[in-house]
């Protein structure tokens, strides 16, 4: 009978030990370990405990892209767990920075194409007219329109249309100046430049993308 009581007590001790580790704290420690403000989240897949040491398998998440799984060694100091060993050597950190830089530019180019599709949808609904700026509605561009009268081109964009350099900043801006110059204020944004203006409508457009170093080599136009 005594053995029957030993097993539940052992299981209770293991459960208590696991509960003492909070995933949120581990994620924060891993983010601090990399010290890269662009990383959005950490996906923890496994925690292996051995006394005051823990092996944690986790992947960094950036712009909804989960990177490959890496192993981190944690040690318990008083009431907190700290990373004492990880994969972040100089080469790995440089690779992460390079990946994030390339991904931002790739997302920006995708945003340019996505905005162009929304612009063409607007044109179809507005009887062949493009908006003179981002605030023009379909009804204003095409007064005889019977539906979607309050929609602007921005409302035709998907909800995941975000600025890859700053998710809290606007993802698109517009200018009527075809010689619009790059500036730090437009980093990460799709730049819409309407052409052949006629009141609230335009007959064509130029679409550019602003990276952190200048405009992307990709230019869309009609």
Backbone as a chain_set.jsonl record, in Angstrom:
{"seq": "XXXXXXXXXXXXXXXXXXXXXXXXXXXXXXXXXXXXXXXXXXXXXXXXXXXXXXXXXXXXXXXXXXXXXXXXXXXXXXXXXXXXXXXXXXXXXXXXXXXXXXXXXXXXXXXXXXXXXXXXXXXXXXXXXXXXXXXXXXXXXXXXXXXXXXXXXXXXXXXXXXXXXXXXXXXXXXXXXXXXXXXXXXXXXXXXXXXXXXXXXXXXXXXXXXXXXXXXXXXXXX", "coords": {"N": [[0.821, -1.199, 0.0], [2.034, 1.166, 0.678], [3.645, 1.832, -1.529], [1.773, 2.606, -3.408], [1.155, 5.16, -2.696], [3.48, 6.549, -3.116], [3.957, 6.993, -5.884], [1.893, 8.874, -6.791], [2.709, 11.125, -5.258], [5.269, 11.658, -6.312], [4.581, 12.294, -8.952], [3.122, 14.599, -8.436], [5.105, 16.305, -7.509], [6.644, 16.653, -9.845], [4.765, 17.9, -11.482], [4.378, 20.265, -10.068], [6.906, 21.38, -10.335], [7.038, 21.842, -13.103], [4.98, 23.672, -13.369], [6.124, 25.795, -12.156], [7.598, 27.037, -14.018], [6.993, 29.575, -16.172], [5.73, 30.067, -19.381], [5.551, 32.565, -20.563], [7.532, 34.04, -19.231], [9.816, 32.671, -20.051], [9.744, 33.161, -22.818], [10.142, 35.931, -22.815], [12.748, 36.064, -21.806], [14.162, 34.791, -23.866], [13.715, 36.569, -25.975], [15.072, 38.791, -24.933], [17.6, 37.719, -24.913], [18.285, 37.564, -27.632], [18.023, 40.217, -28.291], [16.761, 41.726, -30.32], [14.678, 43.886, -31.679], [12.908, 43.492, -33.762], [11.846, 40.959, -33.802], [8.83, 39.246, -33.435], [7.584, 37.311, -31.783], [7.914, 34.343, -29.712], [7.869, 30.914, -30.234], [7.38, 28.304, -28.219], [8.204, 24.927, -28.106], [8.982, 22.717, -26.592], [9.805, 21.775, -23.237], [12.269, 20.678, -21.136], [12.965, 19.493, -18.032], [15.509, 19.394, -15.51], [16.21, 19.247, -12.506], [17.51, 22.229, -11.371], [17.928, 23.114, -13.872], [16.94, 23.714, -17.249], [16.068, 22.61, -20.48], [15.092, 24.221, -23.321], [13.156, 24.138, -26.181], [12.64, 26.201, -28.896], [11.229, 28.52, -31.288], [11.871, 31.467, -33.164], [9.588, 34.06, -34.116], [8.67, 35.963, -36.853], [6.914, 38.397, -38.535], [4.726, 36.615, -38.951], [6.097, 34.392, -39.798], [7.571, 31.444, -38.898], [10.661, 30.666, -37.612], [13.465, 28.312, -37.777], [13.696, 25.692, -35.309], [15.398, 26.12, -32.211], [17.728, 25.408, -29.511], [17.77, 26.233, -26.075], [19.487, 26.718, -23.012], [18.413, 26.944, -19.742], [18.816, 28.232, -16.417], [17.791, 28.092, -13.002], [17.517, 30.882, -10.991], [17.059, 31.9, -7.867], [13.889, 32.984, -7.91], [13.492, 33.083, -10.622], [14.037, 32.187, -14.11], [16.88, 32.0, -16.163], [18.553, 32.489, -19.303], [21.403, 30.642, -19.902], [22.905, 29.494, -21.801], [22.962, 29.515, -25.306], [22.068, 29.515, -28.859], [22.995, 31.766, -30.114], [25.515, 32.81, -31.564], [27.943, 35.054, -33.081], [27.782, 34.708, -35.89], [25.262, 33.558, -36.187], [23.635, 35.585, -35.237], [24.138, 37.586, -37.103], [23.096, 36.313, -39.337], [20.401, 36.207, -38.645], [19.737, 38.944, -38.584], [20.191, 39.579, -41.264], [18.292, 37.952, -42.491], [15.891, 39.069, -41.504], [16.039, 41.63, -42.594], [15.916, 41.048, -45.364], [13.404, 39.825, -45.452], [11.661, 41.878, -44.7], [11.873, 43.549, -46.936], [10.898, 41.864, -48.9], [8.24, 41.499, -48.047], [7.369, 44.125, -48.317], [7.434, 44.418, -51.118], [5.485, 42.55, -51.771], [3.324, 43.855, -50.622], [3.122, 46.023, -52.348], [2.186, 44.818, -54.703], [-0.216, 43.801, -53.715], [-1.553, 46.176, -53.072], [-1.798, 47.223, -55.639], [-3.614, 45.407, -56.776], [-5.887, 45.995, -55.23], [-6.261, 48.573, -56.074], [-6.909, 48.204, -58.751], [-9.295, 46.843, -58.408], [-10.811, 48.903, -57.321], [-10.848, 50.583, -59.557], [-12.349, 49.038, -61.359], [-14.867, 49.007, -60.088], [-15.368, 51.69, -60.121], [-15.933, 52.377, -62.7], [-13.692, 52.444, -64.446], [-12.052, 54.432, -63.4], [-9.355, 55.732, -61.495], [-8.498, 56.565, -58.075], [-7.862, 59.965, -57.037], [-6.539, 60.403, -54.73], [-5.93, 58.775, -51.528], [-8.218, 59.092, -50.059], [-10.451, 59.329, -51.61], [-13.645, 58.16, -52.448], [-15.418, 55.404, -54.01], [-17.906, 56.223, -54.876], [-17.498, 58.971, -55.157], [-15.651, 59.002, -57.205], [-17.1, 57.802, -59.205], [-20.029, 58.834, -59.667], [-22.453, 57.618, -60.462], [-22.409, 55.141, -59.391], [-23.884, 52.355, -57.752], [-23.387, 50.796, -55.559], [-21.079, 50.025, -52.8], [-20.443, 52.628, -52.234], [-19.128, 54.108, -50.262], [-16.602, 53.155, -50.086], [-13.096, 53.362, -50.02], [-9.888, 53.009, -51.636], [-8.277, 52.028, -49.657], [-10.006, 50.642, -47.984], [-10.421, 48.397, -49.42], [-8.288, 46.826, -49.055], [-6.654, 43.927, -47.61], [-6.936, 42.741, -44.169], [-4.486, 42.009, -43.095], [-2.638, 43.677, -44.185], [0.115, 45.27, -43.555], [2.648, 47.565, -42.345], [5.857, 46.488, -42.844], [8.137, 47.37, -41.551], [7.37, 48.85, -39.387], [4.84, 48.022, -37.5], [2.993, 49.637, -36.291], [2.777, 51.897, -37.744], [1.52, 53.662, -40.673], [0.779, 51.798, -43.66], [0.689, 52.621, -46.232], [0.962, 55.484, -48.353], [0.26, 58.566, -50.115], [1.04, 60.683, -52.931], [0.873, 63.506, -55.06], [2.935, 64.296, -56.489], [5.063, 63.426, -58.956], [7.739, 63.286, -58.71], [8.257, 62.516, -56.175], [10.152, 62.366, -53.26], [12.253, 60.097, -51.444], [12.074, 59.603, -47.891], [12.698, 59.338, -44.33], [10.246, 59.232, -43.152], [8.593, 57.768, -44.769], [9.329, 55.136, -44.688], [8.907, 51.696, -45.178], [6.465, 51.945, -46.349], [3.975, 51.696, -48.926], [3.963, 53.69, -51.735], [1.694, 55.673, -53.324], [1.257, 57.202, -56.37], [-0.744, 59.118, -58.173], [-1.612, 59.568, -61.662], [-2.228, 61.759, -64.49], [-4.353, 63.516, -63.542], [-7.758, 64.383, -62.792], [-9.801, 66.21, -61.306], [-11.302, 64.421, -58.759], [-10.379, 62.038, -59.673], [-8.095, 59.791, -61.401], [-6.107, 58.944, -64.255], [-4.166, 57.043, -64.383], [-1.296, 55.521, -62.721], [1.558, 55.414, -60.464], [3.381, 53.168, -58.538], [5.379, 52.893, -55.752], [7.836, 51.511, -53.465], [9.035, 52.048, -50.219], [12.015, 51.354, -48.716], [14.255, 50.953, -45.871], [16.484, 52.152, -46.808], [16.051, 53.528, -49.099], [14.117, 53.838, -52.181], [12.523, 50.875, -53.382], [13.721, 48.741, -56.033], [11.72, 47.794, -57.55], [9.048, 48.983, -59.451], [5.72, 49.747, -59.998], [3.333, 50.473, -62.49], [0.808, 52.24, -64.42]], "CA": [[0.0, 0.0, 0.0], [2.892, 2.345, 0.766], [4.099, 2.158, -2.893], [0.678, 3.26, -4.104], [1.159, 6.58, -2.346], [4.734, 7.166, -3.561], [3.839, 7.417, -7.274], [1.179, 10.146, -6.907], [3.509, 12.214, -4.688], [6.312, 11.965, -7.287], [3.935, 12.991, -10.068], [2.746, 15.928, -7.963], [6.326, 17.114, -7.461], [6.998, 16.989, -11.227], [3.785, 18.864, -11.965], [4.663, 21.538, -9.402], [8.138, 21.908, -10.925], [6.705, 22.365, -14.434], [4.141, 24.845, -13.226], [6.943, 26.911, -11.676], [8.139, 27.697, -15.207], [5.954, 30.241, -16.958], [6.171, 30.239, -20.763], [5.706, 33.992, -20.834], [8.845, 34.462, -18.719], [10.837, 32.083, -20.924], [9.712, 33.909, -24.072], [10.768, 37.24, -22.581], [14.186, 35.844, -21.664], [14.715, 34.482, -25.189], [13.714, 37.832, -26.719], [16.16, 39.605, -24.388], [18.839, 37.059, -25.313], [18.595, 37.965, -29.005], [18.086, 41.684, -28.295], [16.381, 42.177, -31.661], [13.333, 44.422, -31.542], [12.051, 43.134, -34.893], [11.227, 39.655, -33.566], [7.474, 39.452, -32.932], [7.159, 36.371, -30.753], [8.692, 33.11, -29.57], [7.013, 29.731, -30.152], [8.04, 27.256, -27.433], [7.669, 23.611, -28.48], [9.289, 21.688, -25.594], [10.551, 22.161, -22.033], [12.782, 19.495, -20.452], [13.493, 19.907, -16.731], [16.464, 18.547, -14.798], [16.559, 20.003, -11.316], [17.477, 23.677, -11.564], [18.286, 23.372, -15.271], [15.876, 23.393, -18.21], [16.345, 22.714, -21.905], [13.894, 24.756, -23.958], [13.153, 24.175, -27.647], [11.78, 27.319, -29.284], [11.465, 29.146, -32.595], [11.534, 32.885, -33.252], [8.515, 34.35, -35.064], [8.782, 37.301, -37.44], [5.926, 38.631, -39.592], [3.966, 35.37, -39.119], [6.97, 33.341, -40.305], [8.239, 30.767, -37.793], [12.011, 30.246, -38.004], [13.777, 26.946, -37.354], [13.748, 25.467, -33.859], [16.714, 26.206, -31.578], [17.746, 24.936, -28.126], [18.288, 27.17, -25.079], [19.653, 26.165, -21.67], [18.03, 27.871, -18.678], [19.078, 27.86, -15.022], [16.921, 28.784, -12.064], [18.164, 31.763, -10.028], [16.029, 32.302, -6.911], [12.534, 32.737, -8.406], [13.412, 33.305, -12.067], [14.849, 31.359, -14.994], [17.701, 32.821, -17.049], [19.297, 31.782, -20.346], [22.841, 30.573, -19.626], [23.576, 29.028, -23.012], [22.038, 29.547, -26.448], [22.671, 29.361, -30.185], [23.222, 33.075, -30.728], [26.874, 33.317, -31.786], [27.954, 36.223, -33.98], [27.327, 34.32, -37.223], [23.817, 33.343, -36.117], [22.993, 36.902, -35.084], [24.234, 38.254, -38.405], [22.157, 35.636, -40.238], [19.058, 36.638, -38.262], [19.57, 40.328, -39.043], [20.101, 39.549, -42.729], [16.995, 37.362, -42.838], [14.847, 40.048, -41.201], [16.156, 42.701, -43.588], [15.409, 40.537, -46.638], [11.972, 39.553, -45.314], [10.972, 43.173, -44.729], [11.827, 44.027, -48.325], [10.013, 40.966, -49.629], [6.869, 41.833, -47.655], [7.067, 45.429, -48.922], [7.115, 44.174, -52.529], [4.166, 41.903, -51.801], [2.351, 44.911, -50.336], [2.956, 46.824, -53.56], [1.315, 44.063, -55.604], [-1.541, 43.74, -53.086], [-2.176, 47.491, -53.241], [-2.163, 47.354, -57.051], [-4.842, 44.638, -56.973], [-6.979, 46.781, -54.636], [-6.435, 49.743, -56.943], [-7.614, 47.74, -59.946], [-10.672, 46.574, -57.978], [-11.434, 50.225, -57.237], [-11.042, 51.045, -60.933], [-13.464, 48.276, -61.932], [-16.108, 49.464, -59.462], [-15.553, 53.116, -60.41], [-16.107, 52.567, -64.139], [-12.441, 52.751, -65.129], [-11.372, 55.587, -62.814], [-8.524, 55.535, -60.305], [-8.683, 57.688, -57.142], [-6.838, 61.016, -57.064], [-5.783, 60.209, -53.491], [-6.393, 57.625, -50.76], [-9.481, 59.388, -49.371], [-11.537, 59.372, -52.586], [-14.501, 56.976, -52.442], [-15.897, 54.955, -55.321], [-19.03, 57.089, -55.214], [-16.964, 60.263, -55.61], [-14.997, 58.791, -58.504], [-18.127, 57.38, -60.158], [-21.291, 59.222, -59.015], [-23.57, 56.741, -60.82], [-22.228, 53.84, -58.747], [-25.021, 52.013, -56.899], [-22.944, 50.067, -54.362], [-19.737, 50.315, -52.309], [-20.233, 54.055, -52.457], [-18.27, 54.719, -49.248], [-15.317, 52.461, -50.06], [-11.877, 53.918, -50.602], [-8.98, 51.916, -51.991], [-7.753, 51.47, -48.404], [-10.981, 49.692, -47.452], [-10.383, 47.198, -50.252], [-7.076, 46.087, -48.706], [-6.877, 42.896, -46.583], [-6.629, 43.162, -42.801], [-3.083, 41.734, -42.777], [-1.792, 44.634, -44.924], [0.807, 46.01, -42.5], [3.984, 48.087, -42.615], [6.802, 45.489, -42.329], [9.183, 48.011, -40.76], [6.744, 49.364, -38.169], [3.444, 47.606, -37.564], [2.146, 50.692, -35.72], [2.747, 53.024, -38.685], [0.731, 53.433, -41.876], [1.426, 50.924, -44.634], [0.592, 53.23, -47.559], [0.777, 56.935, -48.396], [0.104, 59.006, -51.504], [1.564, 61.997, -53.3], [0.566, 63.88, -56.444], [4.207, 64.712, -57.07], [5.7, 62.265, -59.573], [9.146, 63.289, -58.3], [8.216, 62.303, -54.732], [11.47, 61.961, -52.771], [12.291, 59.212, -50.281], [12.433, 60.171, -46.584], [12.521, 58.355, -43.252], [8.822, 59.181, -42.802], [7.853, 56.843, -45.643], [9.936, 53.8, -44.607], [7.979, 50.58, -45.039], [5.162, 52.269, -46.937], [3.709, 51.707, -50.367], [3.713, 55.081, -52.132], [0.787, 55.764, -54.473], [1.373, 58.475, -57.088], [-1.727, 59.123, -59.277], [-1.208, 60.283, -62.875], [-3.321, 62.291, -65.329], [-5.411, 63.881, -62.598], [-8.935, 65.106, -63.269], [-10.646, 66.332, -60.12], [-11.101, 63.358, -57.773], [-9.986, 60.798, -60.344], [-6.809, 59.747, -62.103], [-6.135, 58.038, -65.396], [-3.092, 56.062, -64.238], [-0.621, 55.59, -61.416], [2.885, 54.853, -60.205], [3.452, 52.618, -57.185], [6.74, 52.653, -55.286], [7.956, 50.964, -52.11], [10.14, 52.695, -49.516], [12.749, 50.552, -47.743], [14.978, 51.796, -44.912], [17.656, 52.734, -47.459], [15.64, 54.206, -50.319], [13.015, 53.17, -52.853], [12.763, 49.549, -53.959], [13.955, 48.742, -57.476], [10.448, 47.45, -58.18], [8.112, 50.095, -59.655], [4.523, 49.337, -60.721], [2.708, 51.645, -63.094], [-0.164, 52.074, -65.493]], "C": [[0.863, 1.26, 0.0], [3.349, 2.796, -0.615], [3.022, 2.916, -3.664], [0.638, 4.747, -3.816], [2.398, 7.299, -2.86], [4.59, 7.724, -4.969], [3.069, 8.73, -7.41], [1.976, 11.329, -6.355], [4.603, 12.642, -5.659], [5.746, 12.75, -8.466], [3.554, 14.404, -9.669], [3.947, 16.848, -7.916], [6.745, 17.555, -8.857], [6.076, 18.058, -11.778], [4.048, 20.236, -11.361], [5.888, 22.208, -10.004], [7.867, 22.529, -12.284], [5.89, 23.644, -14.33], [4.932, 26.054, -12.76], [7.595, 27.657, -12.829], [6.983, 28.282, -16.009], [6.482, 30.508, -18.366], [6.394, 31.699, -21.103], [7.051, 34.517, -20.386], [9.965, 33.922, -19.602], [10.913, 32.831, -22.252], [10.418, 35.248, -23.926], [12.28, 37.108, -22.473], [14.844, 35.568, -23.017], [14.761, 35.738, -26.06], [14.849, 38.742, -26.249], [17.515, 39.037, -24.805], [19.259, 37.494, -26.717], [18.712, 39.48, -29.131], [17.82, 42.247, -29.69], [14.924, 42.595, -31.618], [12.387, 44.063, -32.668], [11.336, 41.801, -34.69], [9.878, 39.866, -32.886], [7.116, 38.56, -31.753], [8.12, 35.196, -30.702], [7.709, 31.957, -29.417], [7.778, 28.621, -29.444], [7.382, 25.915, -27.722], [7.944, 22.535, -27.434], [10.098, 22.28, -24.439], [10.961, 20.889, -21.313], [13.494, 19.923, -19.175], [14.463, 18.886, -16.168], [16.968, 19.32, -13.587], [16.401, 21.499, -11.532], [17.885, 24.08, -12.975], [17.119, 22.964, -16.179], [16.391, 23.568, -19.632], [15.043, 23.123, -22.598], [14.078, 24.781, -25.472], [12.169, 25.258, -28.083], [12.187, 27.869, -30.642], [11.075, 30.61, -32.526], [10.461, 33.069, -34.325], [8.652, 35.792, -35.536], [7.827, 37.419, -38.607], [5.203, 37.34, -39.978], [4.788, 34.234, -39.71], [7.741, 32.735, -39.128], [9.588, 30.228, -38.259], [12.312, 28.862, -37.425], [13.968, 26.864, -35.841], [15.188, 25.472, -33.349], [16.598, 25.794, -30.107], [18.405, 25.967, -27.213], [18.395, 26.455, -23.733], [19.351, 27.25, -20.641], [18.493, 27.332, -17.324], [18.199, 28.7, -14.109], [17.758, 29.58, -11.068], [17.082, 32.353, -9.129], [14.652, 31.986, -7.5], [12.396, 32.917, -9.917], [14.343, 32.367, -12.817], [15.575, 32.258, -15.986], [18.398, 31.946, -18.093], [20.787, 31.819, -20.001], [23.622, 30.069, -20.835], [22.558, 28.997, -24.144], [22.787, 29.508, -27.758], [23.147, 30.663, -30.816], [24.664, 33.53, -30.803], [26.808, 34.449, -32.812], [27.434, 35.885, -35.369], [25.807, 34.151, -37.249], [23.076, 34.673, -36.014], [23.039, 37.686, -36.397], [23.243, 37.644, -39.395], [20.724, 36.065, -39.936], [18.786, 38.052, -38.763], [19.407, 40.389, -40.554], [18.75, 39.0, -43.177], [15.863, 38.374, -42.636], [14.861, 41.183, -42.217], [15.565, 42.258, -44.921], [13.901, 40.314, -46.586], [11.166, 40.843, -45.349], [10.817, 43.671, -46.165], [10.912, 43.161, -49.182], [8.546, 41.26, -49.324], [6.448, 43.167, -48.272], [6.691, 45.257, -50.397], [5.757, 43.485, -52.677], [3.058, 42.917, -51.546], [2.078, 45.768, -51.569], [2.001, 46.119, -54.532], [-0.11, 43.984, -55.041], [-2.28, 45.061, -53.249], [-2.614, 47.692, -54.689], [-3.453, 46.589, -57.348], [-6.052, 45.39, -56.412], [-7.296, 47.993, -55.511], [-7.209, 49.365, -58.209], [-9.065, 47.372, -59.611], [-11.461, 47.882, -57.893], [-11.784, 50.723, -58.637], [-12.228, 50.337, -61.595], [-14.805, 48.771, -61.393], [-16.425, 50.919, -59.789], [-15.578, 53.401, -61.907], [-14.833, 53.058, -64.832], [-11.675, 53.937, -64.585], [-10.549, 55.168, -61.595], [-8.709, 56.728, -59.375], [-7.536, 58.693, -57.234], [-6.0, 60.999, -55.793], [-6.449, 59.086, -52.709], [-7.737, 57.852, -50.076], [-10.684, 59.385, -50.307], [-12.326, 58.056, -52.545], [-14.919, 56.61, -53.868], [-17.051, 55.835, -55.799], [-18.559, 58.435, -55.74], [-16.309, 60.132, -56.98], [-15.999, 58.448, -59.598], [-19.501, 57.636, -59.529], [-22.475, 58.308, -59.326], [-23.474, 55.354, -60.182], [-23.358, 53.575, -57.758], [-24.612, 51.294, -55.612], [-21.507, 50.415, -54.012], [-19.413, 51.805, -52.386], [-19.295, 54.698, -51.447], [-16.883, 54.087, -49.197], [-14.213, 53.283, -50.711], [-10.99, 52.739, -50.977], [-8.418, 51.264, -50.731], [-8.702, 50.43, -47.818], [-11.024, 48.397, -48.257], [-9.148, 46.345, -49.962], [-7.384, 45.046, -47.632], [-6.423, 43.378, -45.208], [-5.163, 42.951, -42.433], [-2.123, 42.664, -43.536], [-1.128, 45.567, -43.913], [2.171, 46.495, -42.982], [5.01, 47.113, -42.026], [7.925, 46.081, -41.468], [8.645, 48.548, -39.432], [5.248, 49.073, -38.227], [2.477, 48.64, -37.0], [2.03, 51.909, -36.634], [1.87, 52.657, -39.886], [1.502, 52.575, -42.871], [1.396, 51.502, -46.042], [0.416, 54.734, -47.418], [0.656, 57.342, -49.859], [0.697, 60.396, -51.703], [1.209, 62.264, -54.761], [1.815, 64.366, -57.18], [4.93, 63.497, -57.636], [7.186, 62.183, -59.251], [9.255, 63.126, -56.785], [9.544, 61.714, -54.246], [11.354, 61.065, -51.536], [12.654, 59.998, -49.031], [12.182, 59.118, -45.522], [11.053, 58.22, -42.862], [8.039, 58.17, -43.644], [8.425, 55.423, -45.617], [8.866, 52.731, -44.371], [6.639, 50.794, -45.718], [5.144, 52.06, -48.45], [3.331, 53.139, -50.719], [2.889, 55.093, -53.421], [0.883, 57.157, -55.088], [0.407, 58.442, -58.275], [-1.227, 59.952, -60.459], [-2.448, 60.732, -63.648], [-4.553, 62.626, -64.493], [-6.529, 64.663, -63.268], [-9.921, 65.173, -62.105], [-10.317, 65.259, -59.105], [-10.653, 62.039, -58.393], [-8.629, 60.932, -61.023], [-6.908, 58.727, -63.229], [-5.071, 56.962, -65.335], [-2.41, 56.223, -62.903], [0.81, 55.084, -61.503], [2.863, 54.364, -58.759], [4.909, 52.312, -56.856], [6.71, 52.071, -53.876], [9.191, 51.542, -51.436], [10.771, 51.756, -48.485], [13.432, 51.5, -46.764], [16.202, 52.466, -45.532], [17.309, 53.499, -48.728], [14.472, 53.462, -50.955], [13.448, 51.818, -53.398], [12.971, 49.695, -55.462], [12.675, 48.406, -58.238], [9.549, 48.683, -58.248], [6.948, 49.56, -60.492], [3.845, 50.574, -61.294], [1.655, 51.247, -64.121], [-0.435, 53.456, -66.079]], "O": [[0.499, 2.281, -0.584], [3.439, 3.996, -0.872], [3.337, 3.777, -4.486], [0.128, 5.517, -4.629], [2.382, 8.519, -3.025], [5.059, 8.831, -5.232], [3.55, 9.634, -8.092], [1.928, 12.421, -6.922], [4.851, 13.836, -5.826], [6.335, 13.729, -8.923], [3.654, 15.321, -10.485], [3.842, 18.031, -8.24], [7.155, 18.7, -9.045], [6.514, 18.996, -12.445], [3.956, 21.252, -12.05], [5.926, 23.427, -10.171], [8.385, 23.601, -12.599], [6.084, 24.582, -15.103], [4.498, 27.193, -12.929], [8.087, 28.772, -12.655], [6.103, 27.553, -16.468], [7.547, 31.101, -18.532], [7.317, 32.036, -21.845], [7.655, 35.344, -21.069], [10.942, 34.62, -19.873], [12.002, 33.104, -22.756], [11.192, 35.654, -24.793], [13.015, 37.949, -22.991], [15.945, 36.049, -23.288], [15.724, 35.952, -26.795], [15.51, 39.387, -27.062], [18.466, 39.788, -25.024], [20.435, 37.761, -26.967], [19.434, 39.971, -29.999], [18.542, 43.116, -30.177], [14.034, 41.749, -31.53], [11.183, 44.298, -32.558], [10.324, 41.541, -35.34], [9.786, 40.576, -31.885], [6.427, 38.992, -30.828], [9.019, 35.07, -31.534], [6.816, 32.009, -28.571], [8.718, 28.058, -30.004], [6.165, 25.771, -27.603], [7.224, 21.538, -27.381], [10.946, 23.152, -24.627], [10.104, 20.099, -20.918], [14.502, 20.628, -19.224], [14.278, 17.678, -16.321], [18.017, 19.964, -13.636], [15.311, 21.985, -11.836], [18.156, 25.252, -13.238], [16.411, 21.996, -15.905], [17.065, 24.55, -19.946], [14.023, 22.446, -22.47], [15.031, 25.368, -25.982], [11.003, 25.239, -27.688], [13.324, 27.709, -31.086], [10.072, 30.962, -31.906], [10.423, 32.335, -35.313], [8.739, 36.719, -34.73], [7.906, 36.645, -39.562], [5.078, 37.009, -41.157], [4.225, 33.207, -40.089], [8.48, 33.441, -38.441], [9.652, 29.428, -39.192], [11.509, 28.31, -36.673], [14.349, 27.837, -35.19], [16.081, 24.902, -33.975], [15.512, 25.826, -29.529], [19.463, 26.508, -27.535], [17.511, 25.685, -23.357], [19.945, 28.327, -20.66], [18.553, 26.12, -17.117], [17.901, 29.859, -14.397], [18.61, 29.017, -10.379], [16.29, 33.192, -9.558], [14.284, 30.814, -7.578], [11.279, 32.902, -10.435], [15.298, 31.826, -12.259], [14.979, 33.158, -16.577], [18.784, 30.812, -17.81], [21.364, 32.893, -19.829], [24.845, 30.197, -20.893], [21.437, 28.518, -23.974], [24.017, 29.471, -27.769], [23.649, 30.658, -31.939], [25.024, 34.528, -30.18], [25.741, 34.758, -33.342], [26.718, 36.686, -35.97], [25.147, 34.55, -38.208], [22.025, 34.862, -36.626], [22.078, 38.37, -36.75], [22.627, 38.355, -40.189], [19.924, 36.264, -40.85], [17.716, 38.322, -39.308], [18.589, 41.152, -41.069], [18.141, 39.51, -44.117], [14.988, 38.517, -43.49], [13.804, 41.643, -42.65], [14.802, 42.999, -45.541], [13.198, 40.583, -47.56], [10.101, 40.892, -45.964], [9.754, 44.154, -46.552], [10.235, 43.66, -50.08], [7.709, 41.271, -50.226], [5.304, 43.322, -48.7], [5.739, 45.877, -50.871], [4.984, 43.793, -53.585], [1.994, 42.859, -52.161], [0.946, 46.188, -51.805], [1.117, 46.752, -55.11], [-1.086, 44.085, -55.785], [-3.479, 45.079, -53.529], [-3.675, 48.262, -54.944], [-4.298, 47.078, -58.097], [-7.112, 45.422, -57.037], [-8.455, 48.381, -55.662], [-8.061, 50.122, -58.674], [-9.96, 47.566, -60.434], [-12.61, 47.964, -58.328], [-12.885, 51.224, -58.869], [-13.014, 50.964, -62.306], [-15.762, 48.936, -62.149], [-17.58, 51.34, -59.745], [-15.285, 54.515, -62.341], [-14.871, 53.951, -65.678], [-10.74, 54.413, -65.229], [-10.988, 54.36, -60.777], [-9.049, 57.813, -59.846], [-6.388, 58.321, -57.476], [-4.883, 61.517, -55.774], [-7.429, 58.505, -53.175], [-8.335, 56.906, -49.565], [-11.823, 59.434, -49.843], [-11.742, 56.973, -52.6], [-14.786, 57.406, -54.797], [-17.154, 56.15, -56.984], [-19.154, 58.983, -56.668], [-16.399, 61.035, -57.812], [-15.783, 58.76, -60.769], [-20.072, 56.733, -58.919], [-23.411, 58.231, -58.53], [-24.335, 54.5, -60.395], [-23.748, 54.47, -57.008], [-25.408, 51.196, -54.678], [-20.794, 51.022, -54.811], [-18.261, 52.194, -52.579], [-18.714, 55.743, -51.74], [-16.072, 54.451, -48.345], [-14.377, 53.825, -51.804], [-11.314, 51.593, -50.664], [-8.115, 50.071, -50.737], [-8.258, 49.448, -47.223], [-11.606, 47.408, -47.811], [-8.976, 45.275, -50.545], [-8.284, 45.256, -46.819], [-5.624, 44.307, -45.099], [-4.646, 43.638, -41.553], [-0.913, 42.441, -43.518], [-1.737, 46.54, -43.467], [2.768, 45.922, -43.894], [5.03, 46.926, -40.81], [8.589, 45.348, -40.735], [9.394, 48.68, -38.465], [4.488, 49.769, -38.901], [1.269, 48.532, -37.208], [1.28, 52.84, -36.344], [1.526, 51.493, -40.085], [2.732, 52.621, -42.919], [2.008, 50.943, -46.952], [-0.211, 55.204, -46.469], [0.925, 56.534, -50.748], [0.833, 61.174, -50.759], [1.243, 61.357, -55.593], [1.753, 64.788, -58.335], [5.364, 62.628, -56.879], [7.823, 61.155, -59.482], [10.241, 63.553, -56.183], [10.002, 60.692, -54.758], [10.473, 61.251, -50.697], [13.442, 60.942, -49.09], [11.521, 58.113, -45.786], [10.656, 57.199, -42.301], [6.94, 57.765, -43.264], [8.043, 54.593, -46.441], [8.031, 52.858, -43.476], [5.77, 49.923, -45.67], [6.15, 52.225, -49.141], [2.47, 53.733, -50.069], [3.322, 54.594, -54.46], [0.627, 58.161, -54.423], [0.703, 57.804, -59.285], [-0.499, 60.927, -60.272], [-3.541, 60.186, -63.496], [-5.64, 62.091, -64.709], [-6.307, 65.476, -64.166], [-10.77, 64.295, -61.946], [-9.183, 65.181, -58.631], [-10.559, 61.028, -57.696], [-8.096, 62.029, -61.193], [-7.686, 57.776, -63.163], [-5.074, 56.05, -66.162], [-2.879, 56.971, -62.044], [1.211, 54.429, -62.465], [2.384, 55.062, -57.867], [5.584, 51.576, -57.576], [5.693, 52.13, -53.185], [10.277, 51.529, -52.016], [10.133, 51.404, -47.493], [13.216, 52.711, -46.817], [16.882, 53.254, -44.875], [18.198, 54.063, -49.367], [13.9, 52.56, -50.342], [14.59, 51.64, -53.821], [12.475, 50.633, -56.086], [12.56, 48.697, -59.429], [9.313, 49.347, -57.239], [7.157, 48.989, -61.562], [3.794, 51.613, -60.636], [1.609, 50.119, -64.611], [-1.229, 53.587, -67.01]]}, "num_chains": 1, "name": "protein.A"}
